Amino acid sequence: MLWLLTLALWLPGLGNLPLRDWDEGRVATVARSTTNLLPMKWQQAYLNKPPGLHAPIGQLIRSHGENETLVRLLPALLSSLAVPLIVLLRRALGGAHKNRKALLAGVVLMTLLPMARHGRLAMLDGTLVSCSLLLWWGWVRSREQPLRALAAGVAGSGVLLLKPPALLGLALIALIVGGRSSWPRWRGWITLVLGLLPGLAWHLWHWSVRGSDALLMWGGQGLARLTSSIGDGHGWWTPWVEVLEGGWPWLLLLPIGLRWAWGHRRQSAGRWELGLFIGSAALVLPLRTQLPWYSHLLWPPLALLCAEGLTQLLDSGAPHWVTRCWQALGFGLSLAGLGTLVIREPQLPGLSLLLAGFGLLLGGQVIRHPQPQRRRRGLGILVIAWSLALLALWHSRLWLWELNESWDPRPVAAQVRALPANASVWLQGPTRPSLGWYAGRNLQRYRKSESPETPFWLVSNKRMPGCLLNHDPVAGDWKLWRCQ
């Protein structure tokens, strides 16, 4: 039921905004070019990532047509599995009230804005989170039920077909946190290896076909991110900003959860929750290449710890400072939402702000009630209002805001598609993988020193000497020019 609620919350409005750069445009382009298990980008070998997600997306769009909803659908479905998987994991960790804490962990993870927002995108990170949770759950259960180790192995294959170097860190967390006493018995090791075979077999085959180039996704595009900045990476502060920006409203419960986990560190649940939190931070924080979605691995451990704090809040109504902060935040959000609706600014999500503020105001007030039943009702009010706020956000134009979203590539791309197949089309300015996806061709980066001698077409936001504007100009600064 919680998974169905997650789908109802995460799937609406998947296709109401164009594909985002970089990753969505690149993932869609590779998916279109990959017709077998060898990843391709246009007519060249793609050595950045395995085709674990690209290949099925490509099959889907070839069968049913190219549009944003279909490109994002499979990643969104796989990402949403993280919610039921965190429930299974928390149950497996045991302890008092394990079922209630598992349910609360799922609710927290389901309503975290970054989990829902990045999970809806055509990217690998949401699926990677689901694989990591399946791996840890299978490992926790493997000693008592050897067949569960097969799930851990299958999850390991999934990681190998998404971001191979991540398996080293995820497996190390399981080995260290669980300790020697949690390792599976010999039958568990056999089923674990059986689950890993598909991922290992693909990498061996890829190496046999492409030779040493196949190692790039392990080294230059994998482990090298620990030691150097690759591409348009952000600074070291990025994951900290993401947690402070996206952890609401549950982030205030994290100190309570950490205190609980430390106090129960000798028990399975406390040890695993602390270990997963520290281990995931150790995987994310040292990266020299930082992008907003790299912090995605932090959300499940954070949800587990916040569920412990939420359990204490529902049981005792304390600490009161949490609900007071929720009410103060709700008051501010409500004012912002009302102001946005009054000035009728269509670019701002006024309804979303108003719903979130109402939920925090009323829910925070009811959670402070001395009767436990009323406190649970207050949590229901907060969760429902916050979920409605997320649904309202999906129907605004602001649920995507990273990187190169300064202009919509679709109008210009439609003009490029209308050109003859042999037309020479160049791009001046920042590279836009999504522009190439919508245009249906690989646009070459324009440099004056490499200007072709024959007439060519140029996508640019500047007036180019010797170039004529296309007969049917599109709105916006970026236009298609014909140049001599």
Secondary structure, 3 states (H helix, E strand, C coil): CHHHHHHHHHCCCCCCCCCCCCHHHHHHHHHHHCCCCCCEECCEECCCCCCCCHHHHHHHHHHHCCCHHHHHHHHHHHHHCHHHHHHHHHHHHCCCCHHHHHHHHHHHHHHCHHHHHHHCCCCCHHHHHHHHHHHHHHHHHHCCCCCHHHHHHHHHHHHHCCCCCHHHHHHHHHHHHHCHHHCCCHHHHHHHHHHHHHHHHHHHHHHHHHHHHHHHHCCCCCHHHHCCCCCCCECCCHHHHHHHHHCCCHHHHHHHHHHHHHHCCCCHHHHHHHHHHHHHHHHHCCCCCECHHHHHHHHHHHHHHHHHHHHHHHHHCCCHHHHHHHHHHHHHHHHHHHHHHHHCCCCCCHHHHHHHHHHHHHHHHHHCCCCHHHHHHHHHHHHHHHHHHHHHHHCCCCCCCCCCCCCCCHHHHHHHHCCCCCCCEEECCCCCHHHHHHHCCCCEECCHHHCCCCCEEEEECCCCCCEEECCCCCCCCCEEEEEC
